[in-house]
């Protein structure tokens, strides 16, 4: 038996994130680079560490290699502990059978034994889809004070967009009366953030019942939450007001990156009390040569700028050659923009090479994407909204 | 090379670095925007396959210990091997001498660590000379030879000094025939890099015999005598890559500014031999609206809104609007307010330059500002 832990976090990192197109062809969404130094999963993992939650199970399924390698022993997030820490939990075989995680609830159900070994009172369910800084411990405190069975983090979204979200209709004391998935006529604008805290005894009961129901799709939003509401369990909304951004699409991923170029930052990543941790390749500081220029940009270690960079984010080890122009773009680790190429409103994935004189993206329209390790020959053209995989 | 242990001696004389070494040992000197000198030495060892590194500390070692921590960043936190921090200590028997007069005293104080380590060979370095080296070729040649000791040297003329350093006479077979220590004018073109490779058993013998004869320096007292008396066979290994000796403020400055040359930088930071260092988890460097960065390195966490010319900026430095820095080294968390002008200056950590201040040093005598000072 491990030491008792008050709260265990389970991070659902198994989804493909198909709306991210070729960016998730080879890696799971939480492993996608974000903000010059991070990957999406750094945000929930750092939030856990900063909230004092030191057991995190990461449920992987789709293309887990990059994610597994990135998490490693968990040391960048101080989660390499003798008692607790970060655990990667892929689906596994039992006896003669074995199965994939059939839904979000099933992923947790298949790991009941993992959770039980910590003798925990509460389970925090997270996803790897959002950029935000949140004190889960404050939410846990509210959960305990409300003597809740389930607490769901919500945030107010513009009414016009409410029908795209899972909406919580709440009554007195923020108690949830009703949950509507993507309602046509929303009665509230409190959208679920996909961050749940459950009292473990209750969740175990509902997961077990759900697993026995062949008609269930084994999903938190479709099955577990509605079932608990039907049984009149104590379910509360927890209001969150800070920056929170879904990065599930190419456009939103690009926008969230561009948000970091604003000052003051909509999400303060200079806050020393709530650092976002990540794995660091240890390269020399960013370099701008004579004749190069970089403005309104975030440029990290290992980058070399001989050309022009404007309003862009450059990850580790990016080279922008002489005469090349990079504007309003996100260049992921290790890419090269060759002489005279122009990159505008684009996301260039890891280790891609943009051949000299190429034109990627346009001044308006959708974001252009060049995939992982793609080498564009000199003079290539990638139009707005186009995704170039090979 | 897992059969070689590394020992880094950080107790050398360092008063020629003026105020820069007032608060730290040379090994802990910040270099190249985000590193410390010891990162180059320890990373060279680790990247060559060595798994056990001891760091002998002498003065001002708090910042060095803080930087090295558990050795995790260098993958030196194993069960048996790893990073060993060896501070001076006082005890009742005579094994320890507290204040070391030289490397023999320091090694004598740490014979327990040397004996306990499982490696058969030892590579010994100081911390005044910085490089990113691969030691595997040298080790293979040493093993294939019948030499007792291998010493690294360079023919780089920039490493020659009057009144300082050790110079070697190397014969056609690569055997060292003479050693000069701190000569008024060096006679030989081969500058010792103060890197020694030998069997651990030999080092233990030399240290215990040396200590018994009141010798203090491995090179000046023991190897020099032995070479002149045709005692031990000492072979030279010519190191042909880049190396710098940080024996003056001007040379410290040159090392940092040389890194701005892409060719030199790529040699010091080759892709297959990264230099590991303690991570600070800060946002990428922010190049702002009025940033005008010319031939400079800017580390993460910095915010640049002025002109930076031929300079190295460490992590978390802020350059205000209209400020201009030229040929400067600005260490961690320095702040240069709007409109200030600095040329040929070295700012230690946390130096604050108020708006409009103008300070100009010369290339041959850069102005150094103490850690934490505020200039109005």
Interface residues (C-beta under 8 A of the other chain):
Chain A: X35 X36 X37 X75 X76 X260 X263 X269 X270 X275 X276 X277 X278 X280 X281 X282 X283 X284 X285 X286 X287 X288 X289 X290 X292 X293 X294 X295 X296 X297 X298 X299 X300 X301 X304 X309 X313 X314
Chain B: X32 X33 X34 X72 X73 X259 X260 X262 X265 X268 X269 X274 X275 X276 X277 X279 X281 X282 X283 X284 X285 X286 X287 X288 X289 X290 X291 X292 X293 X294 X295 X296 X297 X298 X299 X300 X301 X312 X313 X314
